[in-house]
Amino acid sequence: MTSQLNGSVLKAFKILDLFAAGQSELTAKETADALGINMITAHRFLHTLVHAGALRTTSRGVFRLGYLFADLGERVLQGDNLPTILQPILDQLARDTGEACMATSFDRDMAVCIAKALPDRPLYVDIRIGSRLDAFCTAHGKLWLAHMSTDDQNRYFKNADLTGMTDHTITDITALKAELATIRTQGFATNNGEREHDIYALAVPILTKHGTMISAFSVFGASPALLATGNDTLKRLKSAAQSAQDALFQTS
């Protein structure tokens, strides 16, 4: 299988991966140093990527991402592939926890349910695919906010109406921003009856290898015991998120 791989294509993607890791621009020397290749080879790769539209030059010897990828990210995340890949992992999570589970995307300042799995028992809390969840008072929504850039977060709060849905809803921006910082650090979010009374949730992000959030898994139901992060539920959620990341970004 290894003999069928094209080394030049792999090197080209390693260059693009430097941008995914946070580089806004690259020179041939930086590329050569990062990939362990000589300057002539680095120049050849960079100019080939410019010719293909993957990169562009902003000044002599300086390269940035081209506009070829402007549409691709949205097409990947908004297509049918993501729910299809996540569904079997979500199904297993529901079997393991005995609770309802879901995955979300983020659209126009709200978390959107893109997949769900239900437990094999008579009574459970359910949600419809396509349901839109307020960002400031749900576990999924707070995860998405916590992984936003500071500018995007500030834009959200500038337009948000932090209405108290229940007695547990956090409506103070300072307090909410403090919780978002904690969520980002601890790697999970909770919903303690903040959107609806007696509905609780525990959620974890699904991340790219560079830490960009592309979806999330949660376990939710009518029992506050779900919020006990020391039990197996959080471990199973994190394991499911890791399985999702492995499935989405598998390499051979």
C-alpha beads as a LAMMPS data file, in Angstrom:
LAMMPS data file: protein, C-alpha beads

252 atoms
251 bonds

1 atom types
1 bond types

-500.0 500.0 xlo xhi
-500.0 500.0 ylo yhi
-500.0 500.0 zlo zhi

Masses

1 110.0

Atoms # bond

1 1 1 0.000 0.000 0.000
2 1 1 2.836 2.402 0.901
3 1 1 4.428 1.994 -2.553
4 1 1 1.284 3.445 -4.152
5 1 1 1.671 6.777 -2.338
6 1 1 2.994 9.806 -4.204
7 1 1 5.643 11.563 -2.128
8 1 1 5.292 14.862 -3.971
9 1 1 1.568 15.044 -3.226
10 1 1 2.227 14.265 0.434
11 1 1 4.825 17.049 0.634
12 1 1 2.400 19.496 -0.979
13 1 1 -0.175 18.699 1.683
14 1 1 2.434 19.071 4.400
15 1 1 2.978 22.624 3.131
16 1 1 -0.757 23.307 3.287
17 1 1 -0.827 21.787 6.765
18 1 1 1.608 24.483 7.919
19 1 1 -1.153 27.014 7.244
20 1 1 -3.694 24.832 9.077
21 1 1 -1.344 24.901 12.060
22 1 1 -1.596 28.685 12.213
23 1 1 0.877 30.107 9.706
24 1 1 -0.624 33.049 7.820
25 1 1 2.227 33.229 5.305
26 1 1 5.332 31.278 4.333
27 1 1 8.658 31.861 2.605
28 1 1 10.692 29.244 0.775
29 1 1 13.211 29.159 3.644
30 1 1 10.508 28.573 6.260
31 1 1 9.046 25.832 4.081
32 1 1 12.436 24.201 3.532
33 1 1 13.208 24.270 7.250
34 1 1 9.807 22.878 8.255
35 1 1 9.842 20.026 5.719
36 1 1 13.561 19.278 5.783
37 1 1 14.027 19.924 2.054
38 1 1 16.380 22.198 0.111
39 1 1 15.461 25.706 -1.057
40 1 1 15.207 24.773 -4.738
41 1 1 12.704 22.021 -3.969
42 1 1 10.749 24.333 -1.647
43 1 1 10.513 27.000 -4.378
44 1 1 9.315 24.399 -6.868
45 1 1 6.578 23.142 -4.560
46 1 1 5.413 26.632 -3.614
47 1 1 5.215 27.895 -7.196
48 1 1 3.437 24.711 -8.299
49 1 1 0.825 25.300 -5.597
50 1 1 0.460 28.907 -6.783
51 1 1 -0.097 27.650 -10.342
52 1 1 -2.788 25.269 -9.039
53 1 1 -4.523 28.091 -7.153
54 1 1 -3.839 26.592 -3.722
55 1 1 -1.428 29.412 -2.808
56 1 1 -0.925 33.014 -3.885
57 1 1 1.969 35.420 -3.644
58 1 1 1.444 38.662 -1.735
59 1 1 4.958 40.021 -2.186
60 1 1 8.196 38.702 -3.601
61 1 1 8.961 35.360 -1.978
62 1 1 5.962 35.435 0.411
63 1 1 3.125 32.948 -0.015
64 1 1 -0.384 32.831 1.478
65 1 1 -3.348 30.491 1.022
66 1 1 -5.147 30.931 -2.289
67 1 1 -8.876 31.329 -2.783
68 1 1 -9.246 27.811 -4.139
69 1 1 -10.188 26.651 -0.642
70 1 1 -12.669 29.417 0.154
71 1 1 -15.646 27.267 -0.814
72 1 1 -14.318 23.839 0.117
73 1 1 -14.468 24.149 3.908
74 1 1 -18.163 25.015 3.897
75 1 1 -18.916 22.237 1.400
76 1 1 -17.168 19.642 3.564
77 1 1 -18.954 20.639 6.775
78 1 1 -22.378 21.293 5.239
79 1 1 -22.479 18.166 3.104
80 1 1 -23.988 14.851 4.095
81 1 1 -20.670 13.224 5.015
82 1 1 -20.299 14.503 8.572
83 1 1 -23.581 13.091 10.015
84 1 1 -23.004 9.827 8.144
85 1 1 -19.549 9.380 9.659
86 1 1 -20.668 10.379 13.148
87 1 1 -23.899 8.338 13.310
88 1 1 -22.459 4.873 14.110
89 1 1 -20.238 6.366 16.827
90 1 1 -23.243 8.202 18.245
91 1 1 -25.305 4.983 18.172
92 1 1 -22.623 3.190 20.177
93 1 1 -22.441 6.085 22.637
94 1 1 -26.199 5.796 23.280
95 1 1 -25.828 2.059 23.885
96 1 1 -22.891 2.592 26.246
97 1 1 -24.516 5.354 28.308
98 1 1 -28.182 4.363 28.103
99 1 1 -29.039 7.999 27.354
100 1 1 -30.031 10.088 24.344
101 1 1 -27.087 11.559 22.421
102 1 1 -26.628 14.076 19.643
103 1 1 -24.084 15.812 17.428
104 1 1 -24.236 19.435 16.279
105 1 1 -22.919 21.918 13.773
106 1 1 -23.043 25.718 14.201
107 1 1 -25.073 28.021 11.979
108 1 1 -26.018 31.687 12.381
109 1 1 -25.178 31.851 16.092
110 1 1 -27.015 28.669 17.033
111 1 1 -26.031 25.034 17.504
112 1 1 -27.910 22.750 15.106
113 1 1 -28.644 19.068 15.721
114 1 1 -27.244 17.108 12.748
115 1 1 -27.443 13.572 14.179
116 1 1 -28.980 11.827 17.177
117 1 1 -29.158 8.412 18.804
118 1 1 -31.754 7.206 21.293
119 1 1 -31.416 4.725 24.170
120 1 1 -33.098 1.340 24.155
121 1 1 -35.609 2.034 26.942
122 1 1 -39.245 3.239 27.113
123 1 1 -38.699 6.778 28.446
124 1 1 -36.107 9.271 27.253
125 1 1 -35.683 12.889 26.186
126 1 1 -35.711 13.300 22.392
127 1 1 -34.749 16.023 19.881
128 1 1 -35.471 16.487 16.184
129 1 1 -32.726 16.580 13.568
130 1 1 -32.426 20.212 12.507
131 1 1 -33.444 21.625 15.897
132 1 1 -31.677 24.921 16.615
133 1 1 -30.301 25.496 20.108
134 1 1 -29.478 28.860 21.677
135 1 1 -25.734 29.197 22.083
136 1 1 -25.592 30.911 25.489
137 1 1 -27.749 28.452 27.450
138 1 1 -27.023 24.982 26.054
139 1 1 -24.060 22.654 26.449
140 1 1 -23.447 22.459 22.709
141 1 1 -23.880 26.182 22.210
142 1 1 -21.462 27.085 24.984
143 1 1 -18.893 24.699 23.516
144 1 1 -19.115 26.454 20.145
145 1 1 -18.819 29.866 21.801
146 1 1 -15.841 28.711 23.871
147 1 1 -13.990 27.663 20.709
148 1 1 -14.668 30.908 18.831
149 1 1 -12.001 33.542 18.298
150 1 1 -12.222 36.554 20.604
151 1 1 -13.528 38.719 17.736
152 1 1 -16.271 36.242 16.832
153 1 1 -17.219 35.828 20.475
154 1 1 -17.484 39.606 20.932
155 1 1 -19.606 39.865 17.783
156 1 1 -21.927 37.191 19.146
157 1 1 -22.399 38.971 22.475
158 1 1 -22.954 42.303 20.743
159 1 1 -26.023 40.860 18.999
160 1 1 -27.179 38.281 21.553
161 1 1 -30.303 38.649 23.662
162 1 1 -29.358 36.879 26.890
163 1 1 -32.895 36.211 28.056
164 1 1 -33.364 34.164 31.205
165 1 1 -34.958 30.918 30.016
166 1 1 -34.983 29.392 33.532
167 1 1 -33.679 30.258 36.993
168 1 1 -30.354 28.660 36.005
169 1 1 -29.737 30.651 32.806
170 1 1 -26.566 32.751 32.918
171 1 1 -27.510 36.197 31.630
172 1 1 -24.500 38.203 32.820
173 1 1 -21.934 38.530 30.007
174 1 1 -18.951 38.640 32.369
175 1 1 -20.042 35.487 34.158
176 1 1 -20.799 33.736 30.879
177 1 1 -17.424 34.641 29.377
178 1 1 -15.746 33.292 32.520
179 1 1 -17.609 29.995 32.091
180 1 1 -16.610 29.846 28.420
181 1 1 -12.954 30.218 29.395
182 1 1 -13.371 27.343 31.864
183 1 1 -15.074 25.212 29.208
184 1 1 -12.203 25.789 26.789
185 1 1 -9.687 24.758 29.447
186 1 1 -11.518 21.723 30.853
187 1 1 -12.669 20.353 27.499
188 1 1 -16.378 19.908 28.186
189 1 1 -19.571 21.912 28.771
190 1 1 -22.714 21.318 30.808
191 1 1 -26.323 22.416 30.658
192 1 1 -27.774 22.568 34.155
193 1 1 -31.404 23.153 33.217
194 1 1 -30.441 26.500 31.644
195 1 1 -32.670 26.352 28.557
196 1 1 -35.489 24.171 29.860
197 1 1 -36.297 23.051 33.385
198 1 1 -35.135 19.519 34.244
199 1 1 -33.127 19.018 31.035
200 1 1 -29.447 18.354 31.604
201 1 1 -26.573 17.742 29.220
202 1 1 -22.865 17.050 29.097
203 1 1 -21.016 17.812 25.833
204 1 1 -17.492 17.521 24.431
205 1 1 -15.993 18.974 21.232
206 1 1 -14.810 17.108 18.146
207 1 1 -11.623 18.824 17.013
208 1 1 -9.232 18.831 14.097
209 1 1 -5.620 17.976 14.896
210 1 1 -4.936 21.710 15.167
211 1 1 -7.749 22.275 17.675
212 1 1 -10.488 23.681 15.418
213 1 1 -13.938 22.560 16.548
214 1 1 -16.000 20.989 13.764
215 1 1 -18.751 19.248 15.745
216 1 1 -19.623 18.035 19.238
217 1 1 -21.182 15.065 21.007
218 1 1 -23.480 15.267 24.004
219 1 1 -25.407 12.999 26.332
220 1 1 -28.659 14.568 27.542
221 1 1 -31.692 13.706 29.596
222 1 1 -33.868 14.500 32.608
223 1 1 -31.397 13.389 35.277
224 1 1 -28.984 15.865 36.917
225 1 1 -26.690 12.868 37.516
226 1 1 -25.507 13.407 33.935
227 1 1 -23.526 16.392 35.177
228 1 1 -21.418 14.271 37.526
229 1 1 -18.239 14.572 35.476
230 1 1 -16.385 12.039 37.618
231 1 1 -18.513 9.155 36.362
232 1 1 -18.164 7.063 33.194
233 1 1 -20.365 9.334 31.073
234 1 1 -17.677 11.960 30.502
235 1 1 -15.079 9.262 29.805
236 1 1 -17.373 7.629 27.261
237 1 1 -18.105 11.005 25.638
238 1 1 -14.410 11.805 25.293
239 1 1 -13.720 8.347 23.915
240 1 1 -16.513 8.785 21.348
241 1 1 -15.144 12.192 20.339
242 1 1 -11.699 10.652 19.865
243 1 1 -13.229 7.898 17.724
244 1 1 -14.925 10.574 15.618
245 1 1 -11.645 12.441 15.180
246 1 1 -9.897 9.218 14.166
247 1 1 -12.638 8.465 11.630
248 1 1 -12.607 11.976 10.172
249 1 1 -8.852 12.396 9.979
250 1 1 -7.642 8.842 9.544
251 1 1 -4.347 8.378 7.749
252 1 1 -2.763 5.228 6.409

Bonds

1 1 1 2
2 1 2 3
3 1 3 4
4 1 4 5
5 1 5 6
6 1 6 7
7 1 7 8
8 1 8 9
9 1 9 10
10 1 10 11
11 1 11 12
12 1 12 13
13 1 13 14
14 1 14 15
15 1 15 16
16 1 16 17
17 1 17 18
18 1 18 19
19 1 19 20
20 1 20 21
21 1 21 22
22 1 22 23
23 1 23 24
24 1 24 25
25 1 25 26
26 1 26 27
27 1 27 28
28 1 28 29
29 1 29 30
30 1 30 31
31 1 31 32
32 1 32 33
33 1 33 34
34 1 34 35
35 1 35 36
36 1 36 37
37 1 37 38
38 1 38 39
39 1 39 40
40 1 40 41
41 1 41 42
42 1 42 43
43 1 43 44
44 1 44 45
45 1 45 46
46 1 46 47
47 1 47 48
48 1 48 49
49 1 49 50
50 1 50 51
51 1 51 52
52 1 52 53
53 1 53 54
54 1 54 55
55 1 55 56
56 1 56 57
57 1 57 58
58 1 58 59
59 1 59 60
60 1 60 61
61 1 61 62
62 1 62 63
63 1 63 64
64 1 64 65
65 1 65 66
66 1 66 67
67 1 67 68
68 1 68 69
69 1 69 70
70 1 70 71
71 1 71 72
72 1 72 73
73 1 73 74
74 1 74 75
75 1 75 76
76 1 76 77
77 1 77 78
78 1 78 79
79 1 79 80
80 1 80 81
81 1 81 82
82 1 82 83
83 1 83 84
84 1 84 85
85 1 85 86
86 1 86 87
87 1 87 88
88 1 88 89
89 1 89 90
90 1 90 91
91 1 91 92
92 1 92 93
93 1 93 94
94 1 94 95
95 1 95 96
96 1 96 97
97 1 97 98
98 1 98 99
99 1 99 100
100 1 100 101
101 1 101 102
102 1 102 103
103 1 103 104
104 1 104 105
105 1 105 106
106 1 106 107
107 1 107 108
108 1 108 109
109 1 109 110
110 1 110 111
111 1 111 112
112 1 112 113
113 1 113 114
114 1 114 115
115 1 115 116
116 1 116 117
117 1 117 118
118 1 118 119
119 1 119 120
120 1 120 121
121 1 121 122
122 1 122 123
123 1 123 124
124 1 124 125
125 1 125 126
126 1 126 127
127 1 127 128
128 1 128 129
129 1 129 130
130 1 130 131
131 1 131 132
132 1 132 133
133 1 133 134
134 1 134 135
135 1 135 136
136 1 136 137
137 1 137 138
138 1 138 139
139 1 139 140
140 1 140 141
141 1 141 142
142 1 142 143
143 1 143 144
144 1 144 145
145 1 145 146
146 1 146 147
147 1 147 148
148 1 148 149
149 1 149 150
150 1 150 151
151 1 151 152
152 1 152 153
153 1 153 154
154 1 154 155
155 1 155 156
156 1 156 157
157 1 157 158
158 1 158 159
159 1 159 160
160 1 160 161
161 1 161 162
162 1 162 163
163 1 163 164
164 1 164 165
165 1 165 166
166 1 166 167
167 1 167 168
168 1 168 169
169 1 169 170
170 1 170 171
171 1 171 172
172 1 172 173
173 1 173 174
174 1 174 175
175 1 175 176
176 1 176 177
177 1 177 178
178 1 178 179
179 1 179 180
180 1 180 181
181 1 181 182
182 1 182 183
183 1 183 184
184 1 184 185
185 1 185 186
186 1 186 187
187 1 187 188
188 1 188 189
189 1 189 190
190 1 190 191
191 1 191 192
192 1 192 193
193 1 193 194
194 1 194 195
195 1 195 196
196 1 196 197
197 1 197 198
198 1 198 199
199 1 199 200
200 1 200 201
201 1 201 202
202 1 202 203
203 1 203 204
204 1 204 205
205 1 205 206
206 1 206 207
207 1 207 208
208 1 208 209
209 1 209 210
210 1 210 211
211 1 211 212
212 1 212 213
213 1 213 214
214 1 214 215
215 1 215 216
216 1 216 217
217 1 217 218
218 1 218 219
219 1 219 220
220 1 220 221
221 1 221 222
222 1 222 223
223 1 223 224
224 1 224 225
225 1 225 226
226 1 226 227
227 1 227 228
228 1 228 229
229 1 229 230
230 1 230 231
231 1 231 232
232 1 232 233
233 1 233 234
234 1 234 235
235 1 235 236
236 1 236 237
237 1 237 238
238 1 238 239
239 1 239 240
240 1 240 241
241 1 241 242
242 1 242 243
243 1 243 244
244 1 244 245
245 1 245 246
246 1 246 247
247 1 247 248
248 1 248 249
249 1 249 250
250 1 250 251
251 1 251 252
